[in-house]
């Protein structure tokens, strides 16, 4: 299984606590994405607003399409970046512990 990190921006709102972001968080979590990440020190951290992590057997393209499908159910004016990551090579600084 691979890890993927996805960053979502809803263009119609600059307010990350806007109800559309709340709906997005719920929809992404329902789709298997997490807003948390486990650090190498064993501590779980909150990801920055609008970022989601998923561990899946899907390809990067499939993850990207899944993300777009989820976002489109919330808002049609969005931006998204999806990347495959090696979780052991990820560096974390300044994130808030859960």
C-alpha positions in Angstrom: 0.0 0.0 0.0 1.1 3.5 -0.7 0.6 6.8 1.1 -0.8 9.9 -0.6 -1.0 13.5 0.5 -3.6 15.7 -1.0 -4.0 19.5 -0.6 -7.4 21.1 -1.4 -8.3 24.7 -1.8 -11.9 25.9 -2.2 -11.5 29.1 -4.2 -14.8 30.7 -3.2 -13.8 31.1 0.4 -10.5 32.2 2.0 -11.9 31.2 5.4 -10.6 27.8 6.5 -13.4 27.5 9.1 -16.1 28.2 6.5 -19.0 25.6 6.5 -17.9 24.4 3.1 -14.5 23.4 4.6 -16.3 21.6 7.4 -18.4 19.7 4.9 -15.2 19.0 2.9 -13.4 17.6 6.0 -16.4 15.3 6.7 -16.6 14.1 3.1 -12.9 13.5 2.8 -12.9 11.5 6.1 -15.9 9.5 4.8 -13.8 8.8 1.7 -11.0 7.3 3.7 -8.8 10.3 4.1 -7.3 11.5 7.4 -6.5 15.0 8.7 -3.9 13.5 11.0 -0.4 12.0 10.6 1.8 9.9 12.8 5.2 11.3 13.4 8.4 9.2 13.6 8.4 10.0 17.3 5.1 8.1 17.7 3.1 11.3 18.2 0.0 12.0 16.1 -0.3 15.4 14.6 -3.0 17.5 12.9 -2.2 18.1 9.2 -2.3 21.8 8.0 -5.8 22.9 7.0 -6.9 21.5 3.7 -4.4 18.7 3.7 -5.4 15.0 3.8 -3.5 11.7 4.0 -4.6 8.3 2.8 -3.0 4.9 2.7 -4.4 2.9 -0.3 -3.7 0.3 -3.0 -5.1 2.8 -5.5 -2.7 4.6 -8.0 -1.9 8.3 -7.7 -4.3 9.0 -10.6 -7.1 7.1 -8.9 -6.5 8.9 -5.7 -6.5 12.3 -7.5 -9.8 11.4 -9.3 -11.3 10.2 -6.0 -10.3 13.5 -4.4 -11.9 15.5 -7.2 -15.1 13.5 -7.0 -15.3 14.1 -3.2 -14.6 17.9 -3.6 -17.0 18.3 -6.5 -19.8 17.2 -4.2 -19.0 20.2 -2.0 -17.9 22.9 -4.4 -17.2 23.2 -8.1 -14.5 25.9 -7.8 -11.5 24.2 -6.3 -7.8 23.4 -6.6 -6.2 20.1 -5.7 -2.7 18.7 -5.6 -2.1 15.0 -5.0 1.3 13.4 -4.4 2.5 9.9 -3.5 4.8 10.0 -0.5 7.2 7.8 1.3 5.9 8.2 4.8 9.3 7.4 6.4 10.9 10.2 4.4 8.4 12.8 5.5 9.7 15.6 7.7 7.3 17.3 10.2 7.9 20.6 12.0 5.6 22.9 14.0 2.5 20.7 13.6 0.0 20.6 16.6 -0.2 17.3 18.4 -3.6 15.7 18.7 
